[in-house]
Amino acid sequence: METSRTGFWLSFPVYAAVTALCIAPLLILLVYSFFQVSFVAILKEPTLKNYVRIAGSDTYRWLILKAFGSGLGIAAITAVIGYPIAWFIAKRVKVMKSAMLTLLLVPLYTGDLVRIFAWRMLLGAEGVLNTFLMWTGVIREPIGALLFSSLATHIVLTYNYLPFMVLGLWLAFEALDDRLLEAASDLGAGTLSAFRRVTLPLTVPGLIAGGMMVFVMVAGDYLTPQLVGGASGVTIISAINDLFGTAFDWPLGSAIAWTMLAILMLLFAAAAITVSRSTLGKALAGGEA
């Protein structure tokens, strides 16, 4: 009994900090999402009108769909690129593994703005890439679509969040027992068959974990679409920013934020169920891995 009380008081500051800094602001947003705005005053009379407005607005529905579509697209791209990188670091690198992982994370230390402006210097009309292509005679005029476009946004988002996908997959590959692949080979399975029946199923938890991290961060990215997206840079996050700023419609902004949060919670629940039902998930739950 005394041990449980000691554990409670030792963990109480952590629970208090999480409640005050994470849960409480979300609950305040939830409460405000049921209010309305009249001129410059917030009417604190509970209503569902904000959620009805979101559901009936083609613009908001499209922006939410666009955010989640971009998240899924970038997650898929980073999975294709990150899968062989994670495999190489986990299974082929022996001595310099820590150095490789550190190099993978180095760009994250520079900050979002530095990375974004570096890409603007690379993709701009007078940037490194256009200058090189014109110098080699491949093109006669700069390619304007390289910057301030949806293409530029997706290139930068892929670069920014690829390390998170690689880390999730690397952990899955580290947990993969090489003896299983040897057994599959002894039983007559070819390279593709072993990958499809052994490697891929056992690395799905890492794929889902990395994919969810990338998905959430891309869906909530504000700076990248604004600085390199041009006319395509309008996102649901920028709409929320405008509602909390110039439009002074905090209740509608809160309702949109909670709509996205609710969708993300459902996706996280589905991912958690998928991982828990996987072979690796059951092994981890049972303490066998």
Order of alpha helices (4+ residues) and beta strands (2+ residues): alpha-alpha-beta-beta-alpha-alpha-alpha-alpha-alpha-alpha-alpha-alpha-alpha-alpha-alpha-alpha-alpha
